[in-house]
Amino acid sequence: MLTKKNREIIEQVELVSIDSLVPQDHLLRAVEESIDFNFIYDEVKDLYSENTGRPSIDPVVLIKLLMLQALYGIRS
């Protein structure tokens, strides 16, 4: 039997929480619970200009990225 694909557009929305995708016993959850990263802001505050240049990436995010690279052996 020859069938044609129905070309009607079907719109579907699915809401997924990223938090629900990560297991409760995951290493990164333990790191997040163990380390308070707020100290980084004090350490780098004199390296950032408040009124010149482009908006920066959050320094905590940069440190977390470096930790991910080290923990999972990501080289670049």
PDB file of N, CA, C and O in Angstrom:
ATOM      1  N   MET A   1       0.844  -1.179   0.000  1.00  0.00           N
ATOM      2  CA  MET A   1       0.000   0.000   0.000  1.00  0.00           C
ATOM      3  C   MET A   1       0.884   1.235   0.000  1.00  0.00           C
ATOM      4  O   MET A   1       1.810   1.340   0.804  1.00  0.00           O
ATOM      5  N   LEU A   2       0.611   2.141  -0.873  1.00  0.00           N
ATOM      6  CA  LEU A   2       1.366   3.381  -0.977  1.00  0.00           C
ATOM      7  C   LEU A   2       0.753   4.401  -0.025  1.00  0.00           C
ATOM      8  O   LEU A   2      -0.444   4.685  -0.082  1.00  0.00           O
ATOM      9  N   THR A   3       1.599   4.948   0.856  1.00  0.00           N
ATOM     10  CA  THR A   3       1.103   5.982   1.772  1.00  0.00           C
ATOM     11  C   THR A   3       1.950   7.215   1.607  1.00  0.00           C
ATOM     12  O   THR A   3       3.152   7.138   1.353  1.00  0.00           O
ATOM     13  N   LYS A   4       1.318   8.334   1.753  1.00  0.00           N
ATOM     14  CA  LYS A   4       2.022   9.604   1.687  1.00  0.00           C
ATOM     15  C   LYS A   4       2.159  10.150   3.092  1.00  0.00           C
ATOM     16  O   LYS A   4       1.279   9.990   3.937  1.00  0.00           O
ATOM     17  N   LYS A   5       3.293  10.802   3.318  1.00  0.00           N
ATOM     18  CA  LYS A   5       3.517  11.433   4.611  1.00  0.00           C
ATOM     19  C   LYS A   5       2.600  12.638   4.730  1.00  0.00           C
ATOM     20  O   LYS A   5       2.533  13.471   3.826  1.00  0.00           O
ATOM     21  N   ASN A   6       1.913  12.722   5.819  1.00  0.00           N
ATOM     22  CA  ASN A   6       1.052  13.865   6.076  1.00  0.00           C
ATOM     23  C   ASN A   6       1.937  15.066   6.362  1.00  0.00           C
ATOM     24  O   ASN A   6       2.734  15.017   7.300  1.00  0.00           O
ATOM     25  N   ARG A   7       1.833  16.112   5.613  1.00  0.00           N
ATOM     26  CA  ARG A   7       2.711  17.271   5.727  1.00  0.00           C
ATOM     27  C   ARG A   7       2.143  18.369   6.607  1.00  0.00           C
ATOM     28  O   ARG A   7       2.640  19.495   6.605  1.00  0.00           O
ATOM     29  N   GLU A   8       1.114  18.045   7.351  1.00  0.00           N
ATOM     30  CA  GLU A   8       0.587  19.038   8.280  1.00  0.00           C
ATOM     31  C   GLU A   8       1.611  19.267   9.390  1.00  0.00           C
ATOM     32  O   GLU A   8       2.267  18.333   9.851  1.00  0.00           O
ATOM     33  N   ILE A   9       1.731  20.498   9.801  1.00  0.00           N
ATOM     34  CA  ILE A   9       2.675  20.839  10.866  1.00  0.00           C
ATOM     35  C   ILE A   9       2.031  20.517  12.206  1.00  0.00           C
ATOM     36  O   ILE A   9       0.945  21.000  12.527  1.00  0.00           O
ATOM     37  N   ILE A  10       2.705  19.714  12.956  1.00  0.00           N
ATOM     38  CA  ILE A  10       2.235  19.369  14.297  1.00  0.00           C
ATOM     39  C   ILE A  10       3.133  20.091  15.285  1.00  0.00           C
ATOM     40  O   ILE A  10       4.339  19.852  15.344  1.00  0.00           O
ATOM     41  N   GLU A  11       2.539  20.958  16.039  1.00  0.00           N
ATOM     42  CA  GLU A  11       3.310  21.697  17.033  1.00  0.00           C
ATOM     43  C   GLU A  11       3.109  21.036  18.388  1.00  0.00           C
ATOM     44  O   GLU A  11       1.986  20.786  18.826  1.00  0.00           O
ATOM     45  N   GLN A  12       4.226  20.764  19.031  1.00  0.00           N
ATOM     46  CA  GLN A  12       4.168  20.093  20.315  1.00  0.00           C
ATOM     47  C   GLN A  12       5.206  20.728  21.223  1.00  0.00           C
ATOM     48  O   GLN A  12       6.337  20.983  20.808  1.00  0.00           O
ATOM     49  N   VAL A  13       4.824  20.974  22.431  1.00  0.00           N
ATOM     50  CA  VAL A  13       5.717  21.587  23.399  1.00  0.00           C
ATOM     51  C   VAL A  13       5.926  20.607  24.546  1.00  0.00           C
ATOM     52  O   VAL A  13       4.977  20.027  25.073  1.00  0.00           O
ATOM     53  N   GLU A  14       7.187  20.437  24.918  1.00  0.00           N
ATOM     54  CA  GLU A  14       7.507  19.575  26.045  1.00  0.00           C
ATOM     55  C   GLU A  14       8.390  20.357  27.004  1.00  0.00           C
ATOM     56  O   GLU A  14       9.437  20.877  26.618  1.00  0.00           O
ATOM     57  N   LEU A  15       7.964  20.433  28.233  1.00  0.00           N
ATOM     58  CA  LEU A  15       8.740  21.129  29.247  1.00  0.00           C
ATOM     59  C   LEU A  15       9.549  20.118  30.037  1.00  0.00           C
ATOM     60  O   LEU A  15       9.003  19.181  30.620  1.00  0.00           O
ATOM     61  N   VAL A  16      10.858  20.321  30.048  1.00  0.00           N
ATOM     62  CA  VAL A  16      11.748  19.411  30.765  1.00  0.00           C
ATOM     63  C   VAL A  16      12.646  20.239  31.662  1.00  0.00           C
ATOM     64  O   VAL A  16      13.217  21.240  31.233  1.00  0.00           O
ATOM     65  N   SER A  17      12.765  19.823  32.889  1.00  0.00           N
ATOM     66  CA  SER A  17      13.664  20.482  33.825  1.00  0.00           C
ATOM     67  C   SER A  17      15.038  19.809  33.729  1.00  0.00           C
ATOM     68  O   SER A  17      15.148  18.588  33.846  1.00  0.00           O
ATOM     69  N   ILE A  18      16.064  20.603  33.519  1.00  0.00           N
ATOM     70  CA  ILE A  18      17.417  20.044  33.454  1.00  0.00           C
ATOM     71  C   ILE A  18      17.763  19.364  34.776  1.00  0.00           C
ATOM     72  O   ILE A  18      18.457  18.347  34.794  1.00  0.00           O
ATOM     73  N   ASP A  19      17.282  19.920  35.865  1.00  0.00           N
ATOM     74  CA  ASP A  19      17.540  19.358  37.178  1.00  0.00           C
ATOM     75  C   ASP A  19      17.023  17.912  37.278  1.00  0.00           C
ATOM     76  O   ASP A  19      17.636  17.077  37.944  1.00  0.00           O
ATOM     77  N   SER A  20      15.923  17.630  36.631  1.00  0.00           N
ATOM     78  CA  SER A  20      15.365  16.275  36.694  1.00  0.00           C
ATOM     79  C   SER A  20      16.161  15.287  35.844  1.00  0.00           C
ATOM     80  O   SER A  20      16.014  14.077  36.017  1.00  0.00           O
ATOM     81  N   LEU A  21      16.991  15.770  34.939  1.00  0.00           N
ATOM     82  CA  LEU A  21      17.779  14.892  34.080  1.00  0.00           C
ATOM     83  C   LEU A  21      19.076  14.432  34.742  1.00  0.00           C
ATOM     84  O   LEU A  21      19.674  13.446  34.311  1.00  0.00           O
ATOM     85  N   VAL A  22      19.514  15.138  35.783  1.00  0.00           N
ATOM     86  CA  VAL A  22      20.767  14.800  36.465  1.00  0.00           C
ATOM     87  C   VAL A  22      20.451  13.939  37.686  1.00  0.00           C
ATOM     88  O   VAL A  22      19.661  14.345  38.537  1.00  0.00           O
ATOM     89  N   PRO A  23      21.057  12.760  37.780  1.00  0.00           N
ATOM     90  CA  PRO A  23      20.801  11.899  38.937  1.00  0.00           C
ATOM     91  C   PRO A  23      21.175  12.576  40.261  1.00  0.00           C
ATOM     92  O   PRO A  23      22.095  13.392  40.314  1.00  0.00           O
ATOM     93  N   GLN A  24      20.463  12.230  41.304  1.00  0.00           N
ATOM     94  CA  GLN A  24      20.697  12.841  42.619  1.00  0.00           C
ATOM     95  C   GLN A  24      22.088  12.534  43.165  1.00  0.00           C
ATOM     96  O   GLN A  24      22.629  13.336  43.925  1.00  0.00           O
ATOM     97  N   ASP A  25      22.678  11.406  42.805  1.00  0.00           N
ATOM     98  CA  ASP A  25      23.995  11.031  43.328  1.00  0.00           C
ATOM     99  C   ASP A  25      25.137  11.384  42.371  1.00  0.00           C
ATOM    100  O   ASP A  25      26.227  10.824  42.487  1.00  0.00           O
ATOM    101  N   HIS A  26      24.911  12.285  41.448  1.00  0.00           N
ATOM    102  CA  HIS A  26      25.920  12.674  40.464  1.00  0.00           C
ATOM    103  C   HIS A  26      27.045  13.468  41.136  1.00  0.00           C
ATOM    104  O   HIS A  26      26.810  14.218  42.083  1.00  0.00           O
ATOM    105  N   LEU A  27      28.258  13.292  40.637  1.00  0.00           N
ATOM    106  CA  LEU A  27      29.441  13.968  41.174  1.00  0.00           C
ATOM    107  C   LEU A  27      29.276  15.481  41.186  1.00  0.00           C
ATOM    108  O   LEU A  27      29.652  16.134  42.160  1.00  0.00           O
ATOM    109  N   LEU A  28      28.727  16.039  40.136  1.00  0.00           N
ATOM    110  CA  LEU A  28      28.616  17.495  40.052  1.00  0.00           C
ATOM    111  C   LEU A  28      27.628  18.056  41.076  1.00  0.00           C
ATOM    112  O   LEU A  28      27.783  19.196  41.513  1.00  0.00           O
ATOM    113  N   ARG A  29      26.633  17.291  41.458  1.00  0.00           N
ATOM    114  CA  ARG A  29      25.740  17.727  42.544  1.00  0.00           C
ATOM    115  C   ARG A  29      26.521  17.791  43.858  1.00  0.00           C
ATOM    116  O   ARG A  29      26.330  18.716  44.647  1.00  0.00           O
ATOM    117  N   ALA A  30      27.389  16.825  44.093  1.00  0.00           N
ATOM    118  CA  ALA A  30      28.198  16.813  45.316  1.00  0.00           C
ATOM    119  C   ALA A  30      29.157  18.000  45.339  1.00  0.00           C
ATOM    120  O   ALA A  30      29.352  18.618  46.385  1.00  0.00           O
ATOM    121  N   VAL A  31      29.751  18.322  44.200  1.00  0.00           N
ATOM    122  CA  VAL A  31      30.655  19.476  44.117  1.00  0.00           C
ATOM    123  C   VAL A  31      29.886  20.760  44.411  1.00  0.00           C
ATOM    124  O   VAL A  31      30.357  21.606  45.172  1.00  0.00           O
ATOM    125  N   GLU A  32      28.708  20.910  43.813  1.00  0.00           N
ATOM    126  CA  GLU A  32      27.897  22.116  44.002  1.00  0.00           C
ATOM    127  C   GLU A  32      27.482  22.287  45.469  1.00  0.00           C
ATOM    128  O   GLU A  32      27.431  23.409  45.974  1.00  0.00           O
ATOM    129  N   GLU A  33      27.188  21.184  46.145  1.00  0.00           N
ATOM    130  CA  GLU A  33      26.789  21.244  47.555  1.00  0.00           C
ATOM    131  C   GLU A  33      27.979  21.485  48.479  1.00  0.00           C
ATOM    132  O   GLU A  33      27.820  22.054  49.559  1.00  0.00           O
ATOM    133  N   SER A  34      29.161  21.057  48.066  1.00  0.00           N
ATOM    134  CA  SER A  34      30.338  21.120  48.937  1.00  0.00           C
ATOM    135  C   SER A  34      31.083  22.449  48.866  1.00  0.00           C
ATOM    136  O   SER A  34      31.677  22.872  49.858  1.00  0.00           O
ATOM    137  N   ILE A  35      31.065  23.103  47.734  1.00  0.00           N
ATOM    138  CA  ILE A  35      31.875  24.303  47.540  1.00  0.00           C
ATOM    139  C   ILE A  35      30.986  25.529  47.382  1.00  0.00           C
ATOM    140  O   ILE A  35      30.069  25.536  46.561  1.00  0.00           O
ATOM    141  N   ASP A  36      31.257  26.552  48.160  1.00  0.00           N
ATOM    142  CA  ASP A  36      30.584  27.839  48.001  1.00  0.00           C
ATOM    143  C   ASP A  36      31.470  28.693  47.101  1.00  0.00           C
ATOM    144  O   ASP A  36      32.535  29.144  47.524  1.00  0.00           O
ATOM    145  N   PHE A  37      31.044  28.913  45.881  1.00  0.00           N
ATOM    146  CA  PHE A  37      31.847  29.595  44.879  1.00  0.00           C
ATOM    147  C   PHE A  37      31.809  31.118  45.001  1.00  0.00           C
ATOM    148  O   PHE A  37      32.451  31.805  44.207  1.00  0.00           O
ATOM    149  N   ASN A  38      31.091  31.653  45.952  1.00  0.00           N
ATOM    150  CA  ASN A  38      30.959  33.112  46.080  1.00  0.00           C
ATOM    151  C   ASN A  38      32.278  33.815  46.403  1.00  0.00           C
ATOM    152  O   ASN A  38      32.404  35.013  46.149  1.00  0.00           O
ATOM    153  N   PHE A  39      33.249  33.111  46.949  1.00  0.00           N
ATOM    154  CA  PHE A  39      34.540  33.726  47.261  1.00  0.00           C
ATOM    155  C   PHE A  39      35.255  34.213  46.003  1.00  0.00           C
ATOM    156  O   PHE A  39      36.111  35.095  46.076  1.00  0.00           O
ATOM    157  N   ILE A  40      34.906  33.645  44.858  1.00  0.00           N
ATOM    158  CA  ILE A  40      35.569  34.004  43.608  1.00  0.00           C
ATOM    159  C   ILE A  40      35.330  35.466  43.258  1.00  0.00           C
ATOM    160  O   ILE A  40      36.215  36.128  42.717  1.00  0.00           O
ATOM    161  N   TYR A  41      34.143  35.973  43.562  1.00  0.00           N
ATOM    162  CA  TYR A  41      33.838  37.374  43.239  1.00  0.00           C
ATOM    163  C   TYR A  41      34.791  38.325  43.949  1.00  0.00           C
ATOM    164  O   TYR A  41      35.233  39.309  43.356  1.00  0.00           O
ATOM    165  N   ASP A  42      35.113  38.049  45.208  1.00  0.00           N
ATOM    166  CA  ASP A  42      36.052  38.896  45.941  1.00  0.00           C
ATOM    167  C   ASP A  42      37.467  38.784  45.373  1.00  0.00           C
ATOM    168  O   ASP A  42      38.209  39.766  45.343  1.00  0.00           O
ATOM    169  N   GLU A  43      37.830  37.598  44.928  1.00  0.00           N
ATOM    170  CA  GLU A  43      39.176  37.375  44.403  1.00  0.00           C
ATOM    171  C   GLU A  43      39.425  38.116  43.088  1.00  0.00           C
ATOM    172  O   GLU A  43      40.545  38.555  42.828  1.00  0.00           O
ATOM    173  N   VAL A  44      38.404  38.256  42.273  1.00  0.00           N
ATOM    174  CA  VAL A  44      38.609  38.833  40.934  1.00  0.00           C
ATOM    175  C   VAL A  44      38.031  40.235  40.773  1.00  0.00           C
ATOM    176  O   VAL A  44      38.097  40.806  39.685  1.00  0.00           O
ATOM    177  N   LYS A  45      37.479  40.784  41.817  1.00  0.00           N
ATOM    178  CA  LYS A  45      36.780  42.072  41.704  1.00  0.00           C
ATOM    179  C   LYS A  45      37.678  43.180  41.167  1.00  0.00           C
ATOM    180  O   LYS A  45      37.199  44.036  40.423  1.00  0.00           O
ATOM    181  N   ASP A  46      38.950  43.195  41.513  1.00  0.00           N
ATOM    182  CA  ASP A  46      39.844  44.263  41.025  1.00  0.00           C
ATOM    183  C   ASP A  46      40.342  44.017  39.597  1.00  0.00           C
ATOM    184  O   ASP A  46      41.045  44.862  39.042  1.00  0.00           O
ATOM    185  N   LEU A  47      39.996  42.894  39.002  1.00  0.00           N
ATOM    186  CA  LEU A  47      40.403  42.582  37.635  1.00  0.00           C
ATOM    187  C   LEU A  47      39.366  43.007  36.594  1.00  0.00           C
ATOM    188  O   LEU A  47      39.640  42.975  35.394  1.00  0.00           O
ATOM    189  N   TYR A  48      38.187  43.401  37.047  1.00  0.00           N
ATOM    190  CA  TYR A  48      37.099  43.781  36.153  1.00  0.00           C
ATOM    191  C   TYR A  48      36.793  45.265  36.295  1.00  0.00           C
ATOM    192  O   TYR A  48      36.796  45.801  37.403  1.00  0.00           O
ATOM    193  N   SER A  49      36.533  45.920  35.186  1.00  0.00           N
ATOM    194  CA  SER A  49      36.157  47.329  35.188  1.00  0.00           C
ATOM    195  C   SER A  49      34.637  47.429  35.316  1.00  0.00           C
ATOM    196  O   SER A  49      33.901  46.668  34.688  1.00  0.00           O
ATOM    197  N   GLU A  50      34.181  48.370  36.130  1.00  0.00           N
ATOM    198  CA  GLU A  50      32.746  48.522  36.330  1.00  0.00           C
ATOM    199  C   GLU A  50      32.074  49.329  35.236  1.00  0.00           C
ATOM    200  O   GLU A  50      30.872  49.179  35.017  1.00  0.00           O
ATOM    201  N   ASN A  51      32.828  50.193  34.533  1.00  0.00           N
ATOM    202  CA  ASN A  51      32.162  51.081  33.587  1.00  0.00           C
ATOM    203  C   ASN A  51      32.767  51.109  32.184  1.00  0.00           C
ATOM    204  O   ASN A  51      32.294  51.879  31.348  1.00  0.00           O
ATOM    205  N   THR A  52      33.771  50.320  31.893  1.00  0.00           N
ATOM    206  CA  THR A  52      34.313  50.277  30.537  1.00  0.00           C
ATOM    207  C   THR A  52      34.369  48.838  30.048  1.00  0.00           C
ATOM    208  O   THR A  52      34.467  47.895  30.834  1.00  0.00           O
ATOM    209  N   GLY A  53      34.304  48.697  28.738  1.00  0.00           N
ATOM    210  CA  GLY A  53      34.396  47.373  28.143  1.00  0.00           C
ATOM    211  C   GLY A  53      33.049  46.694  28.020  1.00  0.00           C
ATOM    212  O   GLY A  53      32.009  47.252  28.370  1.00  0.00           O
ATOM    213  N   ARG A  54      33.095  45.499  27.521  1.00  0.00           N
ATOM    214  CA  ARG A  54      31.889  44.718  27.302  1.00  0.00           C
ATOM    215  C   ARG A  54      31.513  43.986  28.585  1.00  0.00           C
ATOM    216  O   ARG A  54      32.363  43.782  29.452  1.00  0.00           O
ATOM    217  N   PRO A  55      30.254  43.593  28.714  1.00  0.00           N
ATOM    218  CA  PRO A  55      29.861  42.808  29.887  1.00  0.00           C
ATOM    219  C   PRO A  55      30.648  41.501  29.932  1.00  0.00           C
ATOM    220  O   PRO A  55      30.900  40.882  28.898  1.00  0.00           O
ATOM    221  N   SER A  56      31.023  41.096  31.113  1.00  0.00           N
ATOM    222  CA  SER A  56      31.863  39.905  31.250  1.00  0.00           C
ATOM    223  C   SER A  56      31.016  38.658  31.456  1.00  0.00           C
ATOM    224  O   SER A  56      29.829  38.727  31.774  1.00  0.00           O
ATOM    225  N   ILE A  57      31.664  37.526  31.266  1.00  0.00           N
ATOM    226  CA  ILE A  57      31.069  36.251  31.648  1.00  0.00           C
ATOM    227  C   ILE A  57      31.275  36.112  33.146  1.00  0.00           C
ATOM    228  O   ILE A  57      32.322  36.489  33.672  1.00  0.00           O
ATOM    229  N   ASP A  58      30.289  35.579  33.823  1.00  0.00           N
ATOM    230  CA  ASP A  58      30.363  35.401  35.265  1.00  0.00           C
ATOM    231  C   ASP A  58      31.621  34.593  35.612  1.00  0.00           C
ATOM    232  O   ASP A  58      31.792  33.485  35.104  1.00  0.00           O
ATOM    233  N   PRO A  59      32.502  35.126  36.464  1.00  0.00           N
ATOM    234  CA  PRO A  59      33.744  34.409  36.784  1.00  0.00           C
ATOM    235  C   PRO A  59      33.500  33.052  37.447  1.00  0.00           C
ATOM    236  O   PRO A  59      34.322  32.147  37.308  1.00  0.00           O
ATOM    237  N   VAL A  60      32.397  32.898  38.155  1.00  0.00           N
ATOM    238  CA  VAL A  60      32.081  31.594  38.760  1.00  0.00           C
ATOM    239  C   VAL A  60      31.831  30.569  37.661  1.00  0.00           C
ATOM    240  O   VAL A  60      32.251  29.417  37.773  1.00  0.00           O
ATOM    241  N   VAL A  61      31.149  30.985  36.605  1.00  0.00           N
ATOM    242  CA  VAL A  61      30.900  30.081  35.480  1.00  0.00           C
ATOM    243  C   VAL A  61      32.224  29.656  34.850  1.00  0.00           C
ATOM    244  O   VAL A  61      32.399  28.487  34.507  1.00  0.00           O
ATOM    245  N   LEU A  62      33.150  30.590  34.697  1.00  0.00           N
ATOM    246  CA  LEU A  62      34.454  30.251  34.115  1.00  0.00           C
ATOM    247  C   LEU A  62      35.202  29.237  34.975  1.00  0.00           C
ATOM    248  O   LEU A  62      35.796  28.298  34.444  1.00  0.00           O
ATOM    249  N   ILE A  63      35.181  29.412  36.286  1.00  0.00           N
ATOM    250  CA  ILE A  63      35.855  28.472  37.184  1.00  0.00           C
ATOM    251  C   ILE A  63      35.188  27.105  37.131  1.00  0.00           C
ATOM    252  O   ILE A  63      35.866  26.077  37.138  1.00  0.00           O
ATOM    253  N   LYS A  64      33.859  27.094  37.079  1.00  0.00           N
ATOM    254  CA  LYS A  64      33.152  25.812  36.987  1.00  0.00           C
ATOM    255  C   LYS A  64      33.480  25.093  35.684  1.00  0.00           C
ATOM    256  O   LYS A  64      33.594  23.867  35.663  1.00  0.00           O
ATOM    257  N   LEU A  65      33.632  25.845  34.599  1.00  0.00           N
ATOM    258  CA  LEU A  65      34.023  25.224  33.336  1.00  0.00           C
ATOM    259  C   LEU A  65      35.407  24.588  33.429  1.00  0.00           C
ATOM    260  O   LEU A  65      35.626  23.488  32.922  1.00  0.00           O
ATOM    261  N   LEU A  66      36.336  25.282  34.077  1.00  0.00           N
ATOM    262  CA  LEU A  66      37.676  24.715  34.270  1.00  0.00           C
ATOM    263  C   LEU A  66      37.624  23.448  35.125  1.00  0.00           C
ATOM    264  O   LEU A  66      38.351  22.488  34.869  1.00  0.00           O
ATOM    265  N   MET A  67      36.765  23.456  36.134  1.00  0.00           N
ATOM    266  CA  MET A  67      36.619  22.258  36.975  1.00  0.00           C
ATOM    267  C   MET A  67      36.055  21.096  36.167  1.00  0.00           C
ATOM    268  O   MET A  67      36.504  19.960  36.323  1.00  0.00           O
ATOM    269  N   LEU A  68      35.078  21.366  35.307  1.00  0.00           N
ATOM    270  CA  LEU A  68      34.533  20.315  34.447  1.00  0.00           C
ATOM    271  C   LEU A  68      35.607  19.736  33.550  1.00  0.00           C
ATOM    272  O   LEU A  68      35.690  18.521  33.374  1.00  0.00           O
ATOM    273  N   GLN A  69      36.441  20.614  32.976  1.00  0.00           N
ATOM    274  CA  GLN A  69      37.524  20.140  32.123  1.00  0.00           C
ATOM    275  C   GLN A  69      38.464  19.227  32.902  1.00  0.00           C
ATOM    276  O   GLN A  69      38.873  18.180  32.400  1.00  0.00           O
ATOM    277  N   ALA A  70      38.803  19.617  34.115  1.00  0.00           N
ATOM    278  CA  ALA A  70      39.731  18.807  34.915  1.00  0.00           C
ATOM    279  C   ALA A  70      39.106  17.494  35.351  1.00  0.00           C
ATOM    280  O   ALA A  70      39.752  16.448  35.287  1.00  0.00           O
ATOM    281  N   LEU A  71      37.857  17.539  35.793  1.00  0.00           N
ATOM    282  CA  LEU A  71      37.200  16.337  36.306  1.00  0.00           C
ATOM    283  C   LEU A  71      36.939  15.302  35.211  1.00  0.00           C
ATOM    284  O   LEU A  71      37.019  14.098  35.459  1.00  0.00           O
ATOM    285  N   TYR A  72      36.634  15.762  34.018  1.00  0.00           N
ATOM    286  CA  TYR A  72      36.259  14.839  32.953  1.00  0.00           C
ATOM    287  C   TYR A  72      37.322  14.712  31.867  1.00  0.00           C
ATOM    288  O   TYR A  72      37.075  14.074  30.843  1.00  0.00           O
ATOM    289  N   GLY A  73      38.497  15.304  32.066  1.00  0.00           N
ATOM    290  CA  GLY A  73      39.592  15.142  31.125  1.00  0.00           C
ATOM    291  C   GLY A  73      39.320  15.776  29.770  1.00  0.00           C
ATOM    292  O   GLY A  73      39.773  15.271  28.743  1.00  0.00           O
ATOM    293  N   ILE A  74      38.589  16.873  29.764  1.00  0.00           N
ATOM    294  CA  ILE A  74      38.302  17.588  28.526  1.00  0.00           C
ATOM    295  C   ILE A  74      39.479  18.524  28.253  1.00  0.00           C
ATOM    296  O   ILE A  74      39.801  19.371  29.086  1.00  0.00           O
ATOM    297  N   ARG A  75      40.114  18.380  27.109  1.00  0.00           N
ATOM    298  CA  ARG A  75      41.325  19.137  26.846  1.00  0.00           C
ATOM    299  C   ARG A  75      41.088  20.479  26.208  1.00  0.00           C
ATOM    300  O   ARG A  75      41.923  21.372  26.348  1.00  0.00           O
ATOM    301  N   SER A  76      39.990  20.661  25.516  1.00  0.00           N
ATOM    302  CA  SER A  76      39.740  21.955  24.890  1.00  0.00           C
ATOM    303  C   SER A  76      38.257  22.212  24.777  1.00  0.00           C
ATOM    304  O   SER A  76      37.848  23.258  24.273  1.00  0.00           O
TER     305      SER A  76
END
